Amino acid sequence: MAKIKPQALLLQSKKKKGPSRISVPTIMLYGLVVAMMVFFLFATYRHWSRRSMIQTHDDLSTTEGDNPFIGHKRSDVDGPKYAFISTSKGLINVELYKDGSPDIVDEFVDFCQKGHFKGMQFNRVIKHFVIHGSKIDKPEATENWTSRGKHYSRLDTSLKHEAFMLGTSKTKHEGGGFDLFITTAPIPDLNDKINVFGRVIKGEDIVQEIEEVDTDDHYRPKTPVQINEVTLKYNT
């Protein structure tokens, strides 16, 4: 018998121990199986997720139908709750009295959406009384109110006549649209002149800064003070 050299034996041993190669069709088959498993898991997850969402929606609909207070809560959030009056002096935040003055608030919102207040001037500034913004300029609109003298402190007061209340004229001037008043002091007897529909909740210092501007004999600011825009915030 012929002897095999040690070097030949070593080569034969390496060949026997070496890993066998995986064929390309086998790799493709494994890849296809993995892809099918992933697709199946995704389809199952999507199916149960959609089913859960539909069931939750049905449960909410049933709850709303059975609960008589749901509709009332929704009506409370209809329409804006706050207004942001941007002026050349700063920002004034106002809470709107939707419950107390719904028609006036609706009218105010309508004018806001039409851009009515953009560029409106505060054409009357009366210290310890009101600041008045309007598209028209009629001195008698505010001057005849101040002729009564300093007797406001002797009259009965109410919430709607405190300082920093937002209102509009009860008597609309032809072509004037919607004007704005912000009281700067309690004015108890102003009820026959102004419809109050809101209250300043932030920016009282801006109102007071406007109140302190220099005016002429007809209470017109010597330096123009205007409303840049009015934006609305809805309940969420």
C-alpha positions in Angstrom: 0.0 0.0 0.0 1.3 3.4 -1.0 1.9 5.8 1.8 0.1 9.2 1.8 2.2 12.1 2.6 1.3 14.2 5.7 0.7 17.3 3.6 -1.8 15.5 1.4 -3.6 14.2 4.6 -3.8 17.8 5.9 -5.4 19.0 2.7 -8.0 16.2 2.7 -8.9 17.0 6.3 -9.5 20.7 5.5 -11.7 19.7 2.6 -13.9 17.4 4.7 -14.3 19.9 7.6 -15.1 23.0 5.4 -18.8 24.2 5.4 -21.0 23.4 2.5 -22.2 26.3 0.4 -25.9 27.3 0.4 -27.4 27.4 -3.0 -29.1 30.6 -4.4 -32.5 29.0 -4.7 -32.4 28.0 -1.0 -31.6 31.6 0.0 -34.5 32.9 -2.2 -36.8 30.4 -0.6 -35.9 31.4 2.9 -36.3 35.1 2.0 -39.8 34.4 0.5 -40.9 32.6 3.7 -39.7 35.5 5.9 -41.4 38.0 3.7 -44.7 36.1 3.9 -44.5 35.8 7.7 -43.9 39.6 8.0 -46.8 40.3 5.7 -49.1 38.0 7.6 -48.2 39.6 10.9 -48.7 43.1 9.5 -52.1 42.2 8.0 -53.2 40.6 11.3 -52.1 43.7 13.3 -53.9 46.1 10.9 -57.1 44.0 11.0 -57.3 44.0 14.8 -56.4 47.7 15.0 -59.2 48.7 12.6 -61.6 46.5 14.5 -60.7 48.1 17.8 -61.1 51.6 16.4 -64.5 50.8 15.0 -65.6 49.3 18.3 -64.4 52.4 20.2 -66.2 54.7 17.8 -69.5 52.7 18.2 -69.1 52.8 22.0 -68.6 56.6 22.0 -71.7 57.0 19.7 -73.8 54.9 22.0 -72.6 56.8 25.0 -73.4 60.2 23.4 -76.8 59.0 22.4 -77.6 57.8 25.9 -76.2 60.9 27.7 -78.4 64.0 27.4 -75.6 66.4 28.6 -73.2 65.6 25.6 -75.1 67.9 23.2 -75.1 70.7 25.7 -71.4 70.5 26.2 -70.8 70.6 22.5 -72.9 73.7 22.1 -70.9 75.4 24.8 -67.7 75.1 22.7 -69.3 76.4 19.5 -67.9 79.8 18.7 -64.9 81.6 20.1 -64.4 82.1 23.8 -61.6 84.7 23.6 -60.5 87.6 21.4 -57.0 89.0 21.0 -57.0 92.7 20.2 -53.6 93.6 18.8 -53.0 97.4 19.1 -50.1 99.7 18.3 -49.4 99.8 22.1 -49.6 96.0 22.7 -51.9 93.0 23.0 -55.3 93.0 24.8 -56.8 89.6 25.6 -60.6 89.6 26.1 -63.0 87.0 27.3 -66.3 87.0 25.4 -69.7 86.7 27.1 -71.3 84.3 24.7 -73.9 83.2 27.3 -74.8 86.7 28.4 -74.7 88.5 25.0 -74.9 85.8 22.3 -76.2 88.1 19.5 -73.6 90.8 20.1 -70.8 88.2 20.3 -72.0 86.6 17.0 -72.0 90.1 15.4 -68.6 90.9 16.8 -67.2 87.5 15.5 -68.7 88.2 12.0 -67.0 91.6 11.8 -63.7 90.0 13.0 -63.9 87.5 10.2 -64.5 90.2 7.7 -61.4 92.1 8.9 -63.5 95.1 10.0 -61.3 96.0 13.0 -58.0 96.0 11.1 -56.6 99.5 11.1 -59.5 100.9 13.3 -58.4 104.0 15.3 -59.0 104.7 18.9 -60.5 108.1 18.1 -61.7 108.9 21.6 -59.7 108.5 24.7 -61.3 109.8 27.9 -59.3 109.3 31.1 -61.1 107.5 33.9 -63.9 106.8 31.5 -63.5 104.8 28.2 -61.3 104.3 25.2 -63.4 104.2 22.0 -62.5 102.7 18.7 -64.6 103.4 15.6 -64.4 103.7 11.9 -66.2 107.1 12.0 -65.4 110.3 13.9 -68.3 111.9 15.7 -67.4 113.9 18.8 -70.9 113.8 20.2 -70.7 110.0 20.5 -68.7 110.3 23.7 -68.6 114.0 24.7 -72.3 114.2 25.7 -71.7 111.3 28.1 -69.0 113.2 30.0 -71.2 116.3 30.6 -73.0 114.6 33.5 -70.2 115.5 35.9 -68.4 113.4 38.5 -71.4 111.6 40.0 -70.6 108.0 39.0 -69.4 107.1 42.4 -72.8 107.8 43.9 -74.6 105.3 41.6 -75.2 101.7 42.2 -72.6 99.5 40.5 -72.8 96.1 38.9 -70.3 93.6 37.3 -70.9 94.7 33.8 -70.0 98.3 34.6 -66.6 97.6 36.2 -63.4 98.8 34.6 -61.9 96.9 31.6 -65.2 95.8 30.2 -65.6 95.5 26.5 -68.8 96.8 24.8 -70.3 98.4 21.7 -72.7 101.1 21.1 -76.4 100.3 21.3 -77.1 102.9 18.7 -75.3 101.9 15.6 -74.1 104.8 13.4 -75.0 104.5 9.7 -72.0 103.2 7.8 -69.9 102.9 11.0 -70.3 99.1 11.4 -69.2 97.9 14.8 -67.4 100.1 17.3 -65.6 99.1 20.4 -65.5 100.6 24.0 -63.2 99.5 26.8 -64.1 101.1 30.1 -61.2 102.3 32.2 -63.2 102.9 35.4 -66.5 101.7 36.9 -69.3 103.5 35.0 -72.7 102.3 36.5 -75.0 104.5 34.3 -73.5 103.4 31.0 -76.0 100.6 30.5 -78.3 102.8 28.3 -75.4 103.5 25.9 -73.3 100.4 25.6 -73.9 96.7 25.1 -71.3 94.9 27.2 -70.2 91.6 25.7 -66.7 90.9 27.1 -64.1 91.6 29.7 -60.3 92.3 29.5 -58.5 89.4 31.2 -55.0 90.3 30.2 -53.5 93.5 28.9 -55.0 96.0 31.4 -51.7 97.8 31.4 -52.0 98.3 27.6 -55.5 99.8 28.1 -54.1 102.1 30.7 -51.2 103.1 28.4 -53.7 104.0 25.7 -55.7 105.9 28.3 -52.7 108.0 29.2 -52.0 109.3 25.6 -52.2 113.1 25.0 -55.5 114.2 23.5 -56.9 117.4 22.1 -60.0 119.2 23.3 -62.2 116.7 21.6 -60.5 113.7 23.3 -58.8 112.7 20.0 -55.3 111.2 20.6 -52.6 113.5 19.3 -50.6 110.4 18.3 -52.7 107.8 16.5 -53.4 104.6 18.3 -54.9 101.9 16.2 -56.0 98.3 16.2 -53.8 96.2 14.0 -56.1 93.1 14.0 -58.4 91.1 16.1 -58.0 87.3 16.2 -60.3 84.7 17.9 -59.6 81.7 20.0 -62.0 78.8 20.2 -62.5 76.4 23.1 -60.7 73.1 22.7 
